Every structure is written in structure tokens, then in C-alpha cells.
Amino acid sequence: MAQSGKGKLNYRCPACFMRDLDIDMFYDKDKDEYYCIRCQFLGNEEKVLAWNEKIREKYGAMNIRYTDFDF
């Protein structure tokens, strides 16, 4: 999804992305945290980045072509 406006980077919601939904999170400057309007995920930047690292395990072998299937 496109980044709208300038300022802090928009992150995709990790809870929604686990369910294959691509939803951008909003940033609250007063509380210094990100939130999702779809699933009510709430967290600071470190929490969002940590959850997104967990999701990378799901798509870790996405670019690997398997040709030998005798595991």
C-alpha cells in the first residue's frame, strides 16, 4: 500500500496480516503508539516490528523453489 503523507512510516497491522489482510496502522502522536481500526491491535513501534518478524516465518520459504520432494 502507498505511504500517504510525510512523517512516521506506516506499518501494516501484524494481527490482520496474519489473516492475510493488508491493513495500514495509524500513528497516535500523543500516546506514541500505533493502532489498527479494524482489529484494535495497539502497540508501540518495537511491538509492531517484533510481531512483523514473527510473520516472516510464515512467508520465509516463499521464494525458494522446491524440486526434490523426498524429505
CHARMM-style PDB file with segment names, atoms N, HN, CA, C and O in Angstrom:
ATOM      1  N   MET     1       0.838  -1.178   0.000  1.00  0.00      PROA
ATOM      2  CA  MET     1       0.000   0.000   0.000  1.00  0.00      PROA
ATOM      3  C   MET     1       0.883   1.241   0.000  1.00  0.00      PROA
ATOM      4  O   MET     1       2.001   1.224   0.514  1.00  0.00      PROA
ATOM      5  N   ALA     2       0.380   2.281  -0.565  1.00  0.00      PROA
ATOM      6  HN  ALA     2      -0.528   2.295  -0.982  1.00  0.00      PROA
ATOM      7  CA  ALA     2       1.154   3.504  -0.692  1.00  0.00      PROA
ATOM      8  C   ALA     2       1.221   4.235   0.646  1.00  0.00      PROA
ATOM      9  O   ALA     2       0.285   4.200   1.446  1.00  0.00      PROA
ATOM     10  N   GLN     3       2.338   4.884   0.860  1.00  0.00      PROA
ATOM     11  HN  GLN     3       3.098   4.912   0.210  1.00  0.00      PROA
ATOM     12  CA  GLN     3       2.536   5.703   2.046  1.00  0.00      PROA
ATOM     13  C   GLN     3       1.861   7.041   1.797  1.00  0.00      PROA
ATOM     14  O   GLN     3       2.209   7.744   0.848  1.00  0.00      PROA
ATOM     15  N   SER     4       0.915   7.397   2.625  1.00  0.00      PROA
ATOM     16  HN  SER     4       0.632   6.827   3.396  1.00  0.00      PROA
ATOM     17  CA  SER     4       0.213   8.666   2.427  1.00  0.00      PROA
ATOM     18  C   SER     4       0.820   9.729   3.329  1.00  0.00      PROA
ATOM     19  O   SER     4       0.936   9.538   4.540  1.00  0.00      PROA
ATOM     20  N   GLY     5       1.195  10.821   2.745  1.00  0.00      PROA
ATOM     21  HN  GLY     5       1.100  10.976   1.761  1.00  0.00      PROA
ATOM     22  CA  GLY     5       1.743  11.932   3.513  1.00  0.00      PROA
ATOM     23  C   GLY     5       3.156  11.683   3.982  1.00  0.00      PROA
ATOM     24  O   GLY     5       3.746  10.639   3.703  1.00  0.00      PROA
ATOM     25  N   LYS     6       3.687  12.645   4.692  1.00  0.00      PROA
ATOM     26  HN  LYS     6       3.208  13.493   4.919  1.00  0.00      PROA
ATOM     27  CA  LYS     6       5.035  12.520   5.229  1.00  0.00      PROA
ATOM     28  C   LYS     6       4.943  12.330   6.729  1.00  0.00      PROA
ATOM     29  O   LYS     6       3.879  12.509   7.321  1.00  0.00      PROA
ATOM     30  N   GLY     7       6.023  11.978   7.323  1.00  0.00      PROA
ATOM     31  HN  GLY     7       6.888  11.832   6.842  1.00  0.00      PROA
ATOM     32  CA  GLY     7       6.033  11.738   8.759  1.00  0.00      PROA
ATOM     33  C   GLY     7       6.509  10.330   9.051  1.00  0.00      PROA
ATOM     34  O   GLY     7       7.303   9.769   8.297  1.00  0.00      PROA
ATOM     35  N   LYS     8       6.020   9.751  10.157  1.00  0.00      PROA
ATOM     36  HN  LYS     8       5.375  10.208  10.770  1.00  0.00      PROA
ATOM     37  CA  LYS     8       6.441   8.420  10.532  1.00  0.00      PROA
ATOM     38  C   LYS     8       5.959   7.394   9.504  1.00  0.00      PROA
ATOM     39  O   LYS     8       4.915   7.569   8.877  1.00  0.00      PROA
ATOM     40  N   LEU     9       6.720   6.345   9.346  1.00  0.00      PROA
ATOM     41  HN  LEU     9       7.569   6.202   9.855  1.00  0.00      PROA
ATOM     42  CA  LEU     9       6.419   5.299   8.387  1.00  0.00      PROA
ATOM     43  C   LEU     9       5.154   4.554   8.774  1.00  0.00      PROA
ATOM     44  O   LEU     9       4.950   4.230   9.944  1.00  0.00      PROA
ATOM     45  N   ASN    10       4.305   4.283   7.791  1.00  0.00      PROA
ATOM     46  HN  ASN    10       4.471   4.546   6.841  1.00  0.00      PROA
ATOM     47  CA  ASN    10       3.112   3.483   8.038  1.00  0.00      PROA
ATOM     48  C   ASN    10       3.496   2.015   8.071  1.00  0.00      PROA
ATOM     49  O   ASN    10       4.161   1.524   7.159  1.00  0.00      PROA
ATOM     50  N   TYR    11       3.085   1.318   9.111  1.00  0.00      PROA
ATOM     51  HN  TYR    11       2.545   1.717   9.852  1.00  0.00      PROA
ATOM     52  CA  TYR    11       3.301  -0.117   9.206  1.00  0.00      PROA
ATOM     53  C   TYR    11       1.991  -0.818   8.921  1.00  0.00      PROA
ATOM     54  O   TYR    11       0.918  -0.261   9.151  1.00  0.00      PROA
ATOM     55  N   ARG    12       2.076  -2.049   8.418  1.00  0.00      PROA
ATOM     56  HN  ARG    12       2.948  -2.502   8.231  1.00  0.00      PROA
ATOM     57  CA  ARG    12       0.867  -2.837   8.267  1.00  0.00      PROA
ATOM     58  C   ARG    12       0.598  -3.544   9.583  1.00  0.00      PROA
ATOM     59  O   ARG    12       1.523  -3.903  10.312  1.00  0.00      PROA
ATOM     60  N   CYS    13      -0.668  -3.738   9.873  1.00  0.00      PROA
ATOM     61  HN  CYS    13      -1.419  -3.447   9.281  1.00  0.00      PROA
ATOM     62  CA  CYS    13      -1.078  -4.352  11.126  1.00  0.00      PROA
ATOM     63  C   CYS    13      -0.662  -5.820  11.131  1.00  0.00      PROA
ATOM     64  O   CYS    13      -1.067  -6.568  10.242  1.00  0.00      PROA
ATOM     65  N   PRO    14       0.136  -6.253  12.109  1.00  0.00      PROA
ATOM     66  CA  PRO    14       0.585  -7.642  12.125  1.00  0.00      PROA
ATOM     67  C   PRO    14      -0.537  -8.633  12.427  1.00  0.00      PROA
ATOM     68  O   PRO    14      -0.524  -9.747  11.904  1.00  0.00      PROA
ATOM     69  N   ALA    15      -1.498  -8.257  13.250  1.00  0.00      PROA
ATOM     70  HN  ALA    15      -1.509  -7.352  13.675  1.00  0.00      PROA
ATOM     71  CA  ALA    15      -2.603  -9.159  13.564  1.00  0.00      PROA
ATOM     72  C   ALA    15      -3.476  -9.389  12.336  1.00  0.00      PROA
ATOM     73  O   ALA    15      -3.902 -10.517  12.088  1.00  0.00      PROA
ATOM     74  N   CYS    16      -3.744  -8.358  11.580  1.00  0.00      PROA
ATOM     75  HN  CYS    16      -3.399  -7.442  11.782  1.00  0.00      PROA
ATOM     76  CA  CYS    16      -4.524  -8.501  10.352  1.00  0.00      PROA
ATOM     77  C   CYS    16      -3.722  -9.229   9.280  1.00  0.00      PROA
ATOM     78  O   CYS    16      -4.273 -10.036   8.532  1.00  0.00      PROA
ATOM     79  N   PHE    17      -2.428  -8.949   9.204  1.00  0.00      PROA
ATOM     80  HN  PHE    17      -1.980  -8.293   9.812  1.00  0.00      PROA
ATOM     81  CA  PHE    17      -1.596  -9.565   8.176  1.00  0.00      PROA
ATOM     82  C   PHE    17      -1.454 -11.067   8.398  1.00  0.00      PROA
ATOM     83  O   PHE    17      -1.265 -11.816   7.440  1.00  0.00      PROA
ATOM     84  N   MET    18      -1.543 -11.514   9.650  1.00  0.00      PROA
ATOM     85  HN  MET    18      -1.697 -10.905  10.429  1.00  0.00      PROA
ATOM     86  CA  MET    18      -1.533 -12.955   9.923  1.00  0.00      PROA
ATOM     87  C   MET    18      -2.740 -13.635   9.299  1.00  0.00      PROA
ATOM     88  O   MET    18      -2.700 -14.826   8.991  1.00  0.00      PROA
ATOM     89  N   ARG    19      -3.809 -12.880   9.114  1.00  0.00      PROA
ATOM     90  HN  ARG    19      -3.841 -11.912   9.364  1.00  0.00      PROA
ATOM     91  CA  ARG    19      -5.020 -13.402   8.479  1.00  0.00      PROA
ATOM     92  C   ARG    19      -5.089 -12.994   7.008  1.00  0.00      PROA
ATOM     93  O   ARG    19      -6.163 -12.998   6.405  1.00  0.00      PROA
ATOM     94  N   ASP    20      -3.935 -12.642   6.437  1.00  0.00      PROA
ATOM     95  HN  ASP    20      -3.064 -12.639   6.927  1.00  0.00      PROA
ATOM     96  CA  ASP    20      -3.800 -12.278   5.019  1.00  0.00      PROA
ATOM     97  C   ASP    20      -4.609 -11.050   4.635  1.00  0.00      PROA
ATOM     98  O   ASP    20      -5.146 -10.981   3.530  1.00  0.00      PROA
ATOM     99  N   LEU    21      -4.700 -10.081   5.540  1.00  0.00      PROA
ATOM    100  HN  LEU    21      -4.264 -10.138   6.438  1.00  0.00      PROA
ATOM    101  CA  LEU    21      -5.325  -8.793   5.255  1.00  0.00      PROA
ATOM    102  C   LEU    21      -4.241  -7.727   5.318  1.00  0.00      PROA
ATOM    103  O   LEU    21      -3.452  -7.693   6.262  1.00  0.00      PROA
ATOM    104  N   ASP    22      -4.204  -6.874   4.331  1.00  0.00      PROA
ATOM    105  HN  ASP    22      -4.845  -6.902   3.564  1.00  0.00      PROA
ATOM    106  CA  ASP    22      -3.176  -5.835   4.256  1.00  0.00      PROA
ATOM    107  C   ASP    22      -3.784  -4.509   4.711  1.00  0.00      PROA
ATOM    108  O   ASP    22      -4.312  -3.751   3.897  1.00  0.00      PROA
ATOM    109  N   ILE    23      -3.707  -4.233   6.008  1.00  0.00      PROA
ATOM    110  HN  ILE    23      -3.277  -4.848   6.669  1.00  0.00      PROA
ATOM    111  CA  ILE    23      -4.303  -3.040   6.594  1.00  0.00      PROA
ATOM    112  C   ILE    23      -3.190  -2.167   7.194  1.00  0.00      PROA
ATOM    113  O   ILE    23      -2.376  -2.645   7.985  1.00  0.00      PROA
ATOM    114  N   ASP    24      -3.164  -0.901   6.814  1.00  0.00      PROA
ATOM    115  HN  ASP    24      -3.825  -0.513   6.171  1.00  0.00      PROA
ATOM    116  CA  ASP    24      -2.197   0.036   7.401  1.00  0.00      PROA
ATOM    117  C   ASP    24      -2.627   0.423   8.806  1.00  0.00      PROA
ATOM    118  O   ASP    24      -3.817   0.504   9.110  1.00  0.00      PROA
ATOM    119  N   MET    25      -1.632   0.662   9.658  1.00  0.00      PROA
ATOM    120  HN  MET    25      -0.665   0.597   9.411  1.00  0.00      PROA
ATOM    121  CA  MET    25      -1.895   1.118  11.017  1.00  0.00      PROA
ATOM    122  C   MET    25      -1.807   2.637  11.055  1.00  0.00      PROA
ATOM    123  O   MET    25      -1.142   3.254  10.222  1.00  0.00      PROA
ATOM    124  N   PHE    26      -2.471   3.220  12.011  1.00  0.00      PROA
ATOM    125  HN  PHE    26      -3.012   2.720  12.687  1.00  0.00      PROA
ATOM    126  CA  PHE    26      -2.418   4.663  12.226  1.00  0.00      PROA
ATOM    127  C   PHE    26      -1.520   4.947  13.416  1.00  0.00      PROA
ATOM    128  O   PHE    26      -1.371   4.115  14.311  1.00  0.00      PROA
ATOM    129  N   TYR    27      -0.923   6.132  13.417  1.00  0.00      PROA
ATOM    130  HN  TYR    27      -1.043   6.807  12.690  1.00  0.00      PROA
ATOM    131  CA  TYR    27       0.007   6.519  14.474  1.00  0.00      PROA
ATOM    132  C   TYR    27      -0.606   7.634  15.308  1.00  0.00      PROA
ATOM    133  O   TYR    27      -1.077   8.637  14.772  1.00  0.00      PROA
ATOM    134  N   ASP    28      -0.596   7.449  16.625  1.00  0.00      PROA
ATOM    135  HN  ASP    28      -0.213   6.634  17.060  1.00  0.00      PROA
ATOM    136  CA  ASP    28      -1.085   8.458  17.559  1.00  0.00      PROA
ATOM    137  C   ASP    28       0.125   9.166  18.166  1.00  0.00      PROA
ATOM    138  O   ASP    28       0.866   8.579  18.955  1.00  0.00      PROA
ATOM    139  N   LYS    29       0.321  10.436  17.791  1.00  0.00      PROA
ATOM    140  HN  LYS    29      -0.280  10.914  17.150  1.00  0.00      PROA
ATOM    141  CA  LYS    29       1.490  11.182  18.264  1.00  0.00      PROA
ATOM    142  C   LYS    29       1.457  11.417  19.769  1.00  0.00      PROA
ATOM    143  O   LYS    29       2.502  11.396  20.419  1.00  0.00      PROA
ATOM    144  N   ASP    30       0.268  11.642  20.331  1.00  0.00      PROA
ATOM    145  HN  ASP    30      -0.581  11.660  19.803  1.00  0.00      PROA
ATOM    146  CA  ASP    30       0.162  11.938  21.760  1.00  0.00      PROA
ATOM    147  C   ASP    30       0.573  10.749  22.621  1.00  0.00      PROA
ATOM    148  O   ASP    30       1.251  10.917  23.634  1.00  0.00      PROA
ATOM    149  N   LYS    31       0.171   9.572  22.226  1.00  0.00      PROA
ATOM    150  HN  LYS    31      -0.380   9.435  21.403  1.00  0.00      PROA
ATOM    151  CA  LYS    31       0.485   8.363  23.005  1.00  0.00      PROA
ATOM    152  C   LYS    31       1.725   7.642  22.496  1.00  0.00      PROA
ATOM    153  O   LYS    31       2.200   6.708  23.143  1.00  0.00      PROA
ATOM    154  N   ASP    32       2.260   8.058  21.346  1.00  0.00      PROA
ATOM    155  HN  ASP    32       1.874   8.817  20.821  1.00  0.00      PROA
ATOM    156  CA  ASP    32       3.432   7.448  20.726  1.00  0.00      PROA
ATOM    157  C   ASP    32       3.207   5.950  20.514  1.00  0.00      PROA
ATOM    158  O   ASP    32       4.026   5.125  20.920  1.00  0.00      PROA
ATOM    159  N   GLU    33       2.080   5.611  19.869  1.00  0.00      PROA
ATOM    160  HN  GLU    33       1.415   6.281  19.539  1.00  0.00      PROA
ATOM    161  CA  GLU    33       1.781   4.213  19.602  1.00  0.00      PROA
ATOM    162  C   GLU    33       0.983   4.072  18.308  1.00  0.00      PROA
ATOM    163  O   GLU    33       0.366   5.023  17.828  1.00  0.00      PROA
ATOM    164  N   TYR    34       1.012   2.889  17.771  1.00  0.00      PROA
ATOM    165  HN  TYR    34       1.514   2.116  18.160  1.00  0.00      PROA
ATOM    166  CA  TYR    34       0.287   2.565  16.542  1.00  0.00      PROA
ATOM    167  C   TYR    34      -0.979   1.801  16.902  1.00  0.00      PROA
ATOM    168  O   TYR    34      -1.014   1.076  17.896  1.00  0.00      PROA
ATOM    169  N   TYR    35      -2.021   1.966  16.085  1.00  0.00      PROA
ATOM    170  HN  TYR    35      -1.993   2.555  15.278  1.00  0.00      PROA
ATOM    171  CA  TYR    35      -3.262   1.242  16.315  1.00  0.00      PROA
ATOM    172  C   TYR    35      -3.912   0.896  14.986  1.00  0.00      PROA
ATOM    173  O   TYR    35      -3.702   1.563  13.972  1.00  0.00      PROA
ATOM    174  N   CYS    36      -4.717  -0.177  15.020  1.00  0.00      PROA
ATOM    175  HN  CYS    36      -4.888  -0.719  15.843  1.00  0.00      PROA
ATOM    176  CA  CYS    36      -5.438  -0.643  13.843  1.00  0.00      PROA
ATOM    177  C   CYS    36      -6.924  -0.400  14.070  1.00  0.00      PROA
ATOM    178  O   CYS    36      -7.456  -0.728  15.131  1.00  0.00      PROA
ATOM    179  N   ILE    37      -7.588   0.169  13.085  1.00  0.00      PROA
ATOM    180  HN  ILE    37      -7.156   0.436  12.224  1.00  0.00      PROA
ATOM    181  CA  ILE    37      -9.019   0.448  13.244  1.00  0.00      PROA
ATOM    182  C   ILE    37      -9.869  -0.778  12.925  1.00  0.00      PROA
ATOM    183  O   ILE    37     -11.070  -0.783  13.197  1.00  0.00      PROA
ATOM    184  N   ARG    38      -9.266  -1.811  12.354  1.00  0.00      PROA
ATOM    185  HN  ARG    38      -8.291  -1.807  12.133  1.00  0.00      PROA
ATOM    186  CA  ARG    38     -10.044  -2.995  12.007  1.00  0.00      PROA
ATOM    187  C   ARG    38     -10.077  -4.019  13.142  1.00  0.00      PROA
ATOM    188  O   ARG    38     -11.131  -4.581  13.443  1.00  0.00      PROA
ATOM    189  N   CYS    39      -8.930  -4.261  13.767  1.00  0.00      PROA
ATOM    190  HN  CYS    39      -8.074  -3.805  13.523  1.00  0.00      PROA
ATOM    191  CA  CYS    39      -8.871  -5.338  14.766  1.00  0.00      PROA
ATOM    192  C   CYS    39      -8.505  -4.845  16.167  1.00  0.00      PROA
ATOM    193  O   CYS    39      -8.391  -5.660  17.083  1.00  0.00      PROA
ATOM    194  N   GLN    40      -8.324  -3.585  16.355  1.00  0.00      PROA
ATOM    195  HN  GLN    40      -8.416  -2.923  15.611  1.00  0.00      PROA
ATOM    196  CA  GLN    40      -7.985  -2.982  17.641  1.00  0.00      PROA
ATOM    197  C   GLN    40      -6.613  -3.396  18.161  1.00  0.00      PROA
ATOM    198  O   GLN    40      -6.393  -3.384  19.372  1.00  0.00      PROA
ATOM    199  N   PHE    41      -5.679  -3.763  17.271  1.00  0.00      PROA
ATOM    200  HN  PHE    41      -5.858  -3.773  16.287  1.00  0.00      PROA
ATOM    201  CA  PHE    41      -4.303  -4.008  17.675  1.00  0.00      PROA
ATOM    202  C   PHE    41      -3.692  -2.689  18.107  1.00  0.00      PROA
ATOM    203  O   PHE    41      -3.905  -1.661  17.465  1.00  0.00      PROA
ATOM    204  N   LEU    42      -2.934  -2.714  19.193  1.00  0.00      PROA
ATOM    205  HN  LEU    42      -2.761  -3.549  19.715  1.00  0.00      PROA
ATOM    206  CA  LEU    42      -2.361  -1.491  19.754  1.00  0.00      PROA
ATOM    207  C   LEU    42      -0.958  -1.802  20.243  1.00  0.00      PROA
ATOM    208  O   LEU    42      -0.743  -2.806  20.922  1.00  0.00      PROA
ATOM    209  N   GLY    43       0.001  -0.947  19.903  1.00  0.00      PROA
ATOM    210  HN  GLY    43      -0.173  -0.131  19.352  1.00  0.00      PROA
ATOM    211  CA  GLY    43       1.350  -1.169  20.393  1.00  0.00      PROA
ATOM    212  C   GLY    43       2.315  -0.116  19.914  1.00  0.00      PROA
ATOM    213  O   GLY    43       2.044   0.633  18.975  1.00  0.00      PROA
ATOM    214  N   ASN    44       3.456  -0.079  20.587  1.00  0.00      PROA
ATOM    215  HN  ASN    44       3.676  -0.687  21.350  1.00  0.00      PROA
ATOM    216  CA  ASN    44       4.499   0.863  20.187  1.00  0.00      PROA
ATOM    217  C   ASN    44       5.267   0.281  18.998  1.00  0.00      PROA
ATOM    218  O   ASN    44       4.977  -0.828  18.548  1.00  0.00      PROA
ATOM    219  N   GLU    45       6.230   1.020  18.502  1.00  0.00      PROA
ATOM    220  HN  GLU    45       6.466   1.920  18.867  1.00  0.00      PROA
ATOM    221  CA  GLU    45       6.955   0.615  17.300  1.00  0.00      PROA
ATOM    222  C   GLU    45       7.707  -0.699  17.501  1.00  0.00      PROA
ATOM    223  O   GLU    45       7.764  -1.523  16.588  1.00  0.00      PROA
ATOM    224  N   GLU    46       8.280  -0.903  18.679  1.00  0.00      PROA
ATOM    225  HN  GLU    46       8.233  -0.234  19.421  1.00  0.00      PROA
ATOM    226  CA  GLU    46       9.019  -2.130  18.947  1.00  0.00      PROA
ATOM    227  C   GLU    46       8.099  -3.352  18.892  1.00  0.00      PROA
ATOM    228  O   GLU    46       8.483  -4.392  18.357  1.00  0.00      PROA
ATOM    229  N   LYS    47       6.887  -3.231  19.442  1.00  0.00      PROA
ATOM    230  HN  LYS    47       6.575  -2.386  19.877  1.00  0.00      PROA
ATOM    231  CA  LYS    47       5.932  -4.339  19.433  1.00  0.00      PROA
ATOM    232  C   LYS    47       5.495  -4.666  18.009  1.00  0.00      PROA
ATOM    233  O   LYS    47       5.396  -5.837  17.641  1.00  0.00      PROA
ATOM    234  N   VAL    48       5.237  -3.643  17.213  1.00  0.00      PROA
ATOM    235  HN  VAL    48       5.318  -2.692  17.511  1.00  0.00      PROA
ATOM    236  CA  VAL    48       4.819  -3.848  15.831  1.00  0.00      PROA
ATOM    237  C   VAL    48       5.930  -4.542  15.045  1.00  0.00      PROA
ATOM    238  O   VAL    48       5.662  -5.478  14.292  1.00  0.00      PROA
ATOM    239  N   LEU    49       7.162  -4.095  15.212  1.00  0.00      PROA
ATOM    240  HN  LEU    49       7.379  -3.335  15.824  1.00  0.00      PROA
ATOM    241  CA  LEU    49       8.275  -4.709  14.497  1.00  0.00      PROA
ATOM    242  C   LEU    49       8.511  -6.151  14.946  1.00  0.00      PROA
ATOM    243  O   LEU    49       8.843  -7.008  14.127  1.00  0.00      PROA
ATOM    244  N   ALA    50       8.344  -6.422  16.234  1.00  0.00      PROA
ATOM    245  HN  ALA    50       8.074  -5.726  16.900  1.00  0.00      PROA
ATOM    246  CA  ALA    50       8.521  -7.786  16.747  1.00  0.00      PROA
ATOM    247  C   ALA    50       7.468  -8.729  16.177  1.00  0.00      PROA
ATOM    248  O   ALA    50       7.788  -9.850  15.782  1.00  0.00      PROA
ATOM    249  N   TRP    51       6.233  -8.289  16.133  1.00  0.00      PROA
ATOM    250  HN  TRP    51       5.973  -7.378  16.454  1.00  0.00      PROA
ATOM    251  CA  TRP    51       5.153  -9.117  15.576  1.00  0.00      PROA
ATOM    252  C   TRP    51       5.371  -9.338  14.081  1.00  0.00      PROA
ATOM    253  O   TRP    51       5.105 -10.427  13.573  1.00  0.00      PROA
ATOM    254  N   ASN    52       5.850  -8.318  13.376  1.00  0.00      PROA
ATOM    255  HN  ASN    52       6.066  -7.433  13.790  1.00  0.00      PROA
ATOM    256  CA  ASN    52       6.099  -8.474  11.945  1.00  0.00      PROA
ATOM    257  C   ASN    52       7.234  -9.464  11.684  1.00  0.00      PROA
ATOM    258  O   ASN    52       7.231 -10.141  10.656  1.00  0.00      PROA
ATOM    259  N   GLU    53       8.204  -9.561  12.595  1.00  0.00      PROA
ATOM    260  HN  GLU    53       8.207  -9.011  13.430  1.00  0.00      PROA
ATOM    261  CA  GLU    53       9.262 -10.565  12.455  1.00  0.00      PROA
ATOM    262  C   GLU    53       8.699 -11.969  12.611  1.00  0.00      PROA
ATOM    263  O   GLU    53       9.156 -12.891  11.936  1.00  0.00      PROA
ATOM    264  N   LYS    54       7.715 -12.149  13.490  1.00  0.00      PROA
ATOM    265  HN  LYS    54       7.344 -11.400  14.039  1.00  0.00      PROA
ATOM    266  CA  LYS    54       7.080 -13.457  13.642  1.00  0.00      PROA
ATOM    267  C   LYS    54       6.365 -13.867  12.359  1.00  0.00      PROA
ATOM    268  O   LYS    54       6.355 -15.044  11.999  1.00  0.00      PROA
ATOM    269  N   ILE    55       5.774 -12.906  11.678  1.00  0.00      PROA
ATOM    270  HN  ILE    55       5.783 -11.950  11.970  1.00  0.00      PROA
ATOM    271  CA  ILE    55       5.028 -13.189  10.459  1.00  0.00      PROA
ATOM    272  C   ILE    55       5.962 -13.614   9.336  1.00  0.00      PROA
ATOM    273  O   ILE    55       5.562 -14.372   8.452  1.00  0.00      PROA
ATOM    274  N   ARG    56       7.199 -13.136   9.360  1.00  0.00      PROA
ATOM    275  HN  ARG    56       7.524 -12.521  10.079  1.00  0.00      PROA
ATOM    276  CA  ARG    56       8.150 -13.505   8.312  1.00  0.00      PROA
ATOM    277  C   ARG    56       8.385 -15.014   8.266  1.00  0.00      PROA
ATOM    278  O   ARG    56       8.745 -15.551   7.219  1.00  0.00      PROA
ATOM    279  N   GLU    57       8.184 -15.703   9.393  1.00  0.00      PROA
ATOM    280  HN  GLU    57       7.891 -15.266  10.244  1.00  0.00      PROA
ATOM    281  CA  GLU    57       8.324 -17.155   9.399  1.00  0.00      PROA
ATOM    282  C   GLU    57       7.284 -17.798   8.484  1.00  0.00      PROA
ATOM    283  O   GLU    57       7.564 -18.819   7.856  1.00  0.00      PROA
ATOM    284  N   LYS    58       6.102 -17.219   8.403  1.00  0.00      PROA
ATOM    285  HN  LYS    58       5.875 -16.389   8.913  1.00  0.00      PROA
ATOM    286  CA  LYS    58       5.040 -17.758   7.568  1.00  0.00      PROA
ATOM    287  C   LYS    58       5.431 -17.709   6.095  1.00  0.00      PROA
ATOM    288  O   LYS    58       5.137 -18.640   5.346  1.00  0.00      PROA
ATOM    289  N   TYR    59       6.080 -16.648   5.680  1.00  0.00      PROA
ATOM    290  HN  TYR    59       6.319 -15.891   6.288  1.00  0.00      PROA
ATOM    291  CA  TYR    59       6.455 -16.455   4.290  1.00  0.00      PROA
ATOM    292  C   TYR    59       7.952 -16.640   4.062  1.00  0.00      PROA
ATOM    293  O   TYR    59       8.485 -16.164   3.060  1.00  0.00      PROA
ATOM    294  N   GLY    60       8.631 -17.320   4.971  1.00  0.00      PROA
ATOM    295  HN  GLY    60       8.198 -17.706   5.785  1.00  0.00      PROA
ATOM    296  CA  GLY    60      10.084 -17.470   4.874  1.00  0.00      PROA
ATOM    297  C   GLY    60      10.557 -18.226   3.653  1.00  0.00      PROA
ATOM    298  O   GLY    60      11.585 -17.873   3.074  1.00  0.00      PROA
ATOM    299  N   ALA    61       9.838 -19.254   3.247  1.00  0.00      PROA
ATOM    300  HN  ALA    61       9.003 -19.541   3.717  1.00  0.00      PROA
ATOM    301  CA  ALA    61      10.252 -20.079   2.109  1.00  0.00      PROA
ATOM    302  C   ALA    61       9.505 -19.691   0.831  1.00  0.00      PROA
ATOM    303  O   ALA    61       9.421 -20.487  -0.104  1.00  0.00      PROA
ATOM    304  N   MET    62       8.982 -18.514   0.788  1.00  0.00      PROA
ATOM    305  HN  MET    62       9.049 -17.867   1.548  1.00  0.00      PROA
ATOM    306  CA  MET    62       8.158 -18.093  -0.336  1.00  0.00      PROA
ATOM    307  C   MET    62       8.941 -18.050  -1.657  1.00  0.00      PROA
ATOM    308  O   MET    62       8.394 -18.378  -2.710  1.00  0.00      PROA
ATOM    309  N   ASN    63      10.196 -17.653  -1.608  1.00  0.00      PROA
ATOM    310  HN  ASN    63      10.640 -17.386  -0.753  1.00  0.00      PROA
ATOM    311  CA  ASN    63      10.985 -17.501  -2.824  1.00  0.00      PROA
ATOM    312  C   ASN    63      11.887 -18.695  -3.112  1.00  0.00      PROA
ATOM    313  O   ASN    63      12.730 -18.627  -4.006  1.00  0.00      PROA
ATOM    314  N   ILE    64      11.724 -19.781  -2.375  1.00  0.00      PROA
ATOM    315  HN  ILE    64      11.038 -19.837  -1.649  1.00  0.00      PROA
ATOM    316  CA  ILE    64      12.533 -20.975  -2.595  1.00  0.00      PROA
ATOM    317  C   ILE    64      11.746 -21.935  -3.481  1.00  0.00      PROA
ATOM    318  O   ILE    64      10.582 -22.231  -3.210  1.00  0.00      PROA
ATOM    319  N   ARG    65      12.380 -22.409  -4.523  1.00  0.00      PROA
ATOM    320  HN  ARG    65      13.325 -22.169  -4.743  1.00  0.00      PROA
ATOM    321  CA  ARG    65      11.725 -23.370  -5.418  1.00  0.00      PROA
ATOM    322  C   ARG    65      12.154 -24.773  -5.010  1.00  0.00      PROA
ATOM    323  O   ARG    65      13.339 -25.103  -5.040  1.00  0.00      PROA
ATOM    324  N   TYR    66      11.191 -25.586  -4.632  1.00  0.00      PROA
ATOM    325  HN  TYR    66      10.228 -25.318  -4.608  1.00  0.00      PROA
ATOM    326  CA  TYR    66      11.454 -26.959  -4.221  1.00  0.00      PROA
ATOM    327  C   TYR    66      11.278 -27.872  -5.427  1.00  0.00      PROA
ATOM    328  O   TYR    66      10.223 -27.889  -6.060  1.00  0.00      PROA
ATOM    329  N   THR    67      12.324 -28.629  -5.734  1.00  0.00      PROA
ATOM    330  HN  THR    67      13.181 -28.615  -5.219  1.00  0.00      PROA
ATOM    331  CA  THR    67      12.252 -29.561  -6.861  1.00  0.00      PROA
ATOM    332  C   THR    67      12.413 -31.008  -6.398  1.00  0.00      PROA
ATOM    333  O   THR    67      12.071 -31.931  -7.137  1.00  0.00      PROA
ATOM    334  N   ASP    68      12.924 -31.214  -5.198  1.00  0.00      PROA
ATOM    335  HN  ASP    68      13.201 -30.463  -4.598  1.00  0.00      PROA
ATOM    336  CA  ASP    68      13.140 -32.559  -4.669  1.00  0.00      PROA
ATOM    337  C   ASP    68      12.178 -32.756  -3.502  1.00  0.00      PROA
ATOM    338  O   ASP    68      12.263 -32.053  -2.495  1.00  0.00      PROA
ATOM    339  N   PHE    69      11.267 -33.710  -3.642  1.00  0.00      PROA
ATOM    340  HN  PHE    69      11.198 -34.281  -4.460  1.00  0.00      PROA
ATOM    341  CA  PHE    69      10.226 -33.896  -2.627  1.00  0.00      PROA
ATOM    342  C   PHE    69      10.387 -35.166  -1.817  1.00  0.00      PROA
ATOM    343  O   PHE    69       9.408 -35.637  -1.239  1.00  0.00      PROA
ATOM    344  N   ASP    70      11.569 -35.737  -1.747  1.00  0.00      PROA
ATOM    345  HN  ASP    70      12.365 -35.354  -2.217  1.00  0.00      PROA
ATOM    346  CA  ASP    70      11.778 -36.938  -0.931  1.00  0.00      PROA
ATOM    347  C   ASP    70      12.452 -36.567   0.393  1.00  0.00      PROA
ATOM    348  O   ASP    70      13.624 -36.863   0.627  1.00  0.00      PROA
ATOM    349  N   PHE    71      11.687 -35.927   1.221  1.00  0.00      PROA
ATOM    350  HN  PHE    71      10.735 -35.686   1.031  1.00  0.00      PROA
ATOM    351  CA  PHE    71      12.199 -35.463   2.507  1.00  0.00      PROA
ATOM    352  C   PHE    71      12.547 -36.653   3.339  1.00  0.00      PROA
ATOM    353  OT1 PHE    71      13.001 -36.502   4.473  1.00  0.00      PROA
TER     354      PHE     71
END
